[in-house]
Amino acid sequence: MGWARRYGDRVERNERERHASAFGTAATAYDTHRPDYAVDAVRWALEGAPGRRVLDLGAGTGKLTGTLTALDADVTAVEPDAAMLTELRRSLPDVAAYQGGAEAIPLPDGSVDAVLAGNAMHWFDMTVAGPEIARVLAPGGVLAGLWNTLDDRVGWVAELARVAGSAAIGPRDTPESWRIETAGAHLPRDGGAARFDSPEQAEFPHGQRRTADTLVATLATRAGMLVMPQRQRQAELHRIRAFLADTPQTADGEFTLPMLTCVLRVRPR
């Protein structure tokens, strides 16, 4: 049955690549509508790093990059998608930004003190990316993944997650599902000079000002929505919009979307 396992792995890898590559088709909307990251979460992610040189890996349009620069980190951004990278360079022209991926990072050995990934680590092939991340980290370097999740402890947010479905609210988009999905994440424990402790998880309150229309636009940038056939996608978004129009907290004007920035961190021993 080895062939079946290999076939299944290949199908899963191809599906992951199809979803990951969809973001470039909506790069401008992604930059406009995706949230930044809770500052306290980013500070926690960087705890224990030996310096301020930070790689934002899978940087997208620079949502995490911007938070890092505001914290006076010396940031380098690496992003595989050309359209996403164009948006990052437009919005953050002073940041060194390179095209590349986690599996082949275009930086020298030991050149950064921390590697952070915002809503990106689940796209990495960590069997290849793990040694690459360890390679570019200086001794004592820190690795952390950050994910913005919907705070479904709030009633209407939990109902939104149910109504929106798995294409819009995926397996890491609520705190409990994030904890489960990342608990067994394949992270580098040993690589050259970089040795890591067991991963730690933490969650930090966050929020984003939205209207019903801009929340729908945000959910439209999720990978599961982007790969849908257009007619199905429009029907799904119409259903979400109808729910928001019928929900008192979201029906009129601006509201704060309750969120948590969740962090998975591995620190040096």
Order of alpha helices (4+ residues) and beta strands (2+ residues): alpha-alpha-alpha-beta-alpha-beta-alpha-beta-beta-alpha-beta-alpha-alpha-beta-beta-beta-alpha-alpha-alpha-beta
